[in-house]
Amino acid sequence: MAEKLTLASMCAGGVQERIDRALAKISDNILDLNTDAKKKRTLDIKIVLTPSEDDREDVAVEVQTSVKLAPEMGLKTQLFINKDFRSGVTTLTEHAKGAIKGQLTLDECGMCMDPEKDSTPTAEELGCDPETVEVLEEKSEPPKESTKVISMRDAVNS
């Protein structure tokens, strides 16, 4: 007597092999943290049986499997747009987790916290006497371009 047909034995075990591979893909997709855990995944198994026109005892079988997985979720972030008005260069920076919008690090402000990169100006560079730290008299150089500080309150009220 002939052995009873099962999915596991059909196509010399090929149908079961395809189902196992499809289930492995679905399992990987479920475990992927980049996908929505609540989305449904689908495994479709299509078995088409076509009897012979001449002999109804002879049947051609075609098996197809397909899976529908959850797509990867979109990524979101926050960007900070900054324009250097001196150079005209606009830059985009991503907000660091826990950072405050517009907050700068000490290094970005020109204050280096690395002791090996000591950028502290010397007394001479500041125009001071190195021993007494007194401000030296202005040298008779042509006046540098002056920077005038304007009080916005005074400008608005005048």
Buried (B, 14 or more C-beta within 10 A) or exposed (E): EEEEEEBEEBEEEEBBEBBEEBBEEBEEBEEBEEBEEEEEBEBEEEEEEEEEEEEEEEEEEEBEBEBEBBEEEEEEEEEBEEEEEEEEEEEEEEBEEEBEEEEEEEEEEEEEEEEEEEEEEEBEEEEBEEEEEEEEEEEEEEEEEEEEEEEEEEEEEE
